[in-house]
Every structure is written in structure tokens, then in C-alpha cells.
Amino acid sequence: MGLIRDILGMGKVVSGVAEVFIPNKTQAQTQAHLRAMGAQAQYSSEFLHMRTGFFDRMVDGLNRLPRPVMALGTVGLFSYAMIDPNGFAMRMQGLDYVPDPLWWLLGAIVSFYFGAREMHHFRQKRSTHRGEPLTQQLGFMPVQTPVDGNAALDDWRLSQIDGDETSTPVETR
């Protein structure tokens, strides 16, 4: 037994020396996880208290303007074409001189604007159906430090605390 203990003790020394050249993956992953969770906690603190001041309401109102302005502008173009066909034709010929890359840029801006608005409304609709705090709706969880340095074991312990019974205990006789 003494010989086995000596060999195992030497193994700890060898692993300690090896960690000088090759970092411990579990500790590195734990540190990376803690850094990521800290960054997400910092980002989520921005959304803890929703601002509803005058400026925020004004910006929200301005964000709602482009869609009705574009719709009413299109109806206005049809009206202008019926009222003054020659003036309308002359202005449409002027639009023909606009280079194609500029049209592509305008299309990209409009697409991203409406895509961002659609995503905003999708997220708001999804969050109103839940009774969770806003930080959990956005997917941010509080930072939790590992108990004994083994990230997998800590994750398993947390899942047992949360009631996530993913595995059944093995009965021994």
C-alpha cells in the first residue's frame, strides 16, 4: 500500500508540472464560463429597469413614423400621377439616373429597418406571455461560482437543485 501511495503522490507532482506546459482544461473552461457569465450579467443590468422618460417616448414615436410615411407616400405618388402626369413622368425619369448600388443600399437600409422592427415586436410579444423577470426573458442568468472547481459536477448539482431530474439514481443493494 505504501508503494501505491508513493506512486499516486508522484502522479500529483507530474500533473502539477504538466499544468505548467498544458493548462488544466476544466479550470480554463470554468474561468471562460465565469468571464462570459460576468459579461452577460453586466449587459443584462442595462435591461433591469426599463426607461419610460420623455426622450424614450419621443424616440419610440419617431420609430413608428417610417412605415405610415412610406405607405402614405406611395398613395401620394399615385395621386400625384393622376393630378399631374407630365410632372410625375419627368420625376420618374430623374429616378432612372440614380445608380444601381444606391438603390441596393436603400433596399438594404429599408430591409434592415423593418427586420429590426419585426424582431423587436416578436421579442416583445414573446416576453409579454411569460411571467419571468426581464433578465431571464433575455436569456441571462445570474453568475454562479463553482463549488469545488469541477464545472460538470457543479452543473449537475445545480440541475438537481432546480428540480431538473435528467437522470435517475441507480439503486444499489
C-alpha positions as CSV (number, residue, x, y, z in Angstrom):
1,M,0.0,0.0,0.0
2,G,2.8,2.4,0.8
3,L,4.3,1.9,-2.7
4,I,0.9,2.7,-4.3
5,R,0.6,5.9,-2.3
6,D,4.1,7.0,-3.3
7,I,3.3,6.4,-6.9
8,L,0.0,8.3,-6.6
9,G,1.8,11.1,-4.8
10,M,4.3,11.2,-7.7
11,G,1.4,11.4,-10.1
12,K,0.2,14.6,-8.5
13,V,3.7,16.1,-8.9
14,V,3.8,15.1,-12.5
15,S,0.3,16.5,-13.2
16,G,1.4,19.7,-11.4
17,V,4.5,20.0,-13.6
18,A,2.4,19.2,-16.7
19,E,0.0,22.0,-16.0
20,V,2.9,24.4,-16.4
21,F,3.1,23.5,-20.1
22,I,-0.6,22.5,-20.7
23,P,-3.3,24.3,-18.8
24,N,-5.9,22.4,-16.9
25,K,-8.9,22.3,-19.3
26,T,-11.5,22.2,-16.5
27,Q,-10.1,25.3,-14.8
28,A,-9.7,27.1,-18.2
29,Q,-13.3,26.3,-19.1
30,T,-14.5,27.4,-15.7
31,Q,-12.7,30.7,-16.0
32,A,-14.0,31.2,-19.5
33,H,-17.5,30.4,-18.3
34,L,-17.2,32.9,-15.4
35,R,-15.9,35.6,-17.7
36,A,-18.9,35.0,-20.1
37,M,-21.4,35.0,-17.3
38,G,-19.9,38.2,-15.9
39,A,-20.1,39.9,-19.2
40,Q,-23.8,38.8,-19.7
41,A,-24.6,39.9,-16.2
42,Q,-23.1,43.3,-17.0
43,Y,-25.1,43.6,-20.2
44,S,-28.3,42.4,-18.6
45,S,-28.1,45.1,-15.9
46,E,-29.0,47.6,-18.7
47,F,-32.4,46.0,-19.0
48,L,-33.3,45.6,-15.4
49,H,-35.2,48.9,-15.3
50,M,-37.0,50.0,-18.4
51,R,-36.8,53.7,-19.0
52,T,-40.0,55.5,-19.8
53,G,-38.9,59.1,-19.8
54,F,-39.9,61.8,-22.3
55,F,-36.9,61.2,-24.5
56,D,-37.6,57.4,-24.7
57,R,-41.2,58.0,-25.6
58,M,-40.2,60.5,-28.2
59,V,-37.8,58.1,-29.8
60,D,-40.4,55.3,-29.7
61,G,-42.8,57.7,-31.5
62,L,-40.2,58.5,-34.2
63,N,-39.5,54.8,-34.7
64,R,-43.2,54.4,-35.5
65,L,-43.2,57.0,-38.3
66,P,-41.4,55.4,-41.3
67,R,-44.0,52.8,-42.1
68,P,-47.0,55.1,-42.2
69,V,-44.9,57.8,-44.0
70,M,-43.9,55.2,-46.7
71,A,-47.5,53.9,-47.1
72,L,-49.0,57.4,-47.3
73,G,-46.1,58.5,-49.6
74,T,-46.9,55.7,-52.0
75,V,-50.6,56.7,-52.1
76,G,-49.4,60.3,-52.6
77,L,-47.4,59.2,-55.6
78,F,-50.4,57.6,-57.2
79,S,-52.4,60.7,-56.5
80,Y,-49.6,62.9,-58.0
81,A,-49.5,60.7,-61.1
82,M,-53.3,61.3,-61.6
83,I,-53.2,65.0,-60.9
84,D,-50.0,65.9,-63.0
85,P,-49.0,63.0,-65.3
86,N,-46.3,65.1,-67.1
87,G,-44.6,66.2,-63.8
88,F,-44.8,62.7,-62.5
89,A,-43.2,61.2,-65.6
90,M,-40.4,63.8,-65.5
91,R,-39.6,63.0,-61.9
92,M,-39.6,59.2,-62.6
93,Q,-37.2,59.8,-65.4
94,G,-35.0,61.6,-62.9
95,L,-35.1,58.5,-60.7
96,D,-33.8,56.5,-63.6
97,Y,-30.5,58.3,-63.3
98,V,-29.9,57.0,-59.7
99,P,-27.1,54.4,-59.9
100,D,-27.9,50.7,-59.1
101,P,-25.6,50.5,-56.0
102,L,-27.5,53.4,-54.4
103,W,-30.8,51.5,-54.9
104,W,-29.3,48.4,-53.4
105,L,-28.1,50.5,-50.4
106,L,-31.6,51.9,-50.0
107,G,-33.1,48.4,-50.2
108,A,-30.7,47.1,-47.5
109,I,-31.4,50.0,-45.2
110,V,-35.2,49.6,-45.5
111,S,-34.9,45.8,-45.1
112,F,-32.8,46.0,-42.0
113,Y,-35.1,48.7,-40.5
114,F,-38.2,46.6,-41.0
115,G,-36.4,43.4,-40.0
116,A,-35.2,45.0,-36.7
117,R,-38.7,46.3,-36.0
118,E,-40.2,42.9,-36.7
119,M,-37.6,41.2,-34.4
120,H,-38.4,43.8,-31.7
121,H,-42.1,43.2,-31.9
122,F,-41.5,39.4,-31.9
123,R,-39.4,39.6,-28.7
124,Q,-41.9,41.9,-27.0
125,K,-44.8,39.6,-27.9
126,R,-42.9,36.6,-26.6
127,S,-41.9,38.3,-23.4
128,T,-45.4,39.5,-22.5
129,H,-46.7,35.9,-22.4
130,R,-44.2,35.0,-19.7
131,G,-44.2,35.8,-16.1
132,E,-40.4,35.8,-15.8
133,P,-38.2,38.7,-14.9
134,L,-36.8,40.6,-18.0
135,T,-33.2,39.2,-17.4
136,Q,-34.5,35.7,-17.7
137,Q,-36.6,36.5,-20.7
138,L,-33.5,37.7,-22.5
139,G,-31.6,34.6,-21.5
140,F,-29.3,36.0,-18.9
141,M,-28.8,34.1,-15.7
142,P,-27.0,35.3,-12.6
143,V,-23.4,34.5,-12.2
144,Q,-22.8,31.3,-10.1
145,T,-19.4,30.4,-8.8
146,P,-18.3,26.7,-8.9
147,V,-18.3,24.8,-5.7
148,D,-15.3,22.6,-6.0
149,G,-13.7,23.5,-9.3
150,N,-15.4,20.7,-11.3
151,A,-17.7,22.5,-13.8
152,A,-19.6,19.4,-14.8
153,L,-20.2,18.3,-11.3
154,D,-21.4,21.9,-10.3
155,D,-23.7,21.9,-13.3
156,W,-25.2,18.6,-12.3
157,R,-25.6,19.8,-8.7
158,L,-27.4,22.9,-9.9
159,S,-29.7,20.9,-12.1
160,Q,-30.6,18.7,-9.1
161,I,-31.4,21.8,-7.0
162,D,-33.5,23.3,-9.8
163,G,-35.6,20.1,-10.0
164,D,-34.3,19.1,-13.4
165,E,-34.2,15.4,-12.9
166,T,-32.4,14.3,-16.1
167,S,-31.0,11.1,-14.7
168,T,-32.5,8.7,-12.2
169,P,-30.3,7.4,-9.3
170,V,-29.1,3.9,-9.6
171,E,-30.2,1.7,-6.8
172,T,-27.6,-0.4,-5.1
173,R,-28.3,-3.5,-3.0
